[in-house]
Amino acid sequence: MPNLMLQAVYFGAVGIKNTRYAISTMLIADLVGIITSILLCYLFFGNA
C-alpha cells in the first residue's frame, strides 16, 4: 500500500493525470522483482 501512496504523490508532483496503465504496470514490476529475488535466494543459498 505505501507503494501506491508514493506513486500518487509523485504523479501529483509532476502533473501526470492519466495513470490508467502506470499503476498496474508498477505493481506487476514489483511482483516480478519479489518473485525474482525469492528465486535467486533459492539459487544461491539452496533449500537450507
N, C-alpha and C positions, 0 to 999 in steps of 0.2 A: 504493500500500500504506500509506503513512503516514496517508492519509485514514481507512482502516478502523481503525487503531490509535487515532486521535483520537476516533472515534465510540465505540469500546469504552471508552475512559477516561471520556468524557462520560456515556455511558449508565450506567456503573457508579457515577459520582459522584452522579447524580440518582436512581438506583434504578429505571431502566426495565428491565423484564425481557423484554417481548415486542418483539423487534426484527425480526420477520419481514419486514415490508414497508419498514421505515425504511431499512435499509442499501441495498436495491436502489433505492429512490426517491432516496436521496442520490447514488448512483453515476450514475443516469440524469441527475440535475440537473447533476452535474459534467461529464458528456459533452455535454449541451446547452450549457453555458457555454463549453466548449472550442470546440465547433463554431461557436457564435455569434461568439466572439472572432476565429476564423480568417476567417469570412465578413466581419466588419466591417473587419478589416485589409485584405482584398482590395478592399472597397468604398472605403475611404479612401485607400489607397496604390496601388491598381492592381496590375498584374502586373509591376511594376518589379523 
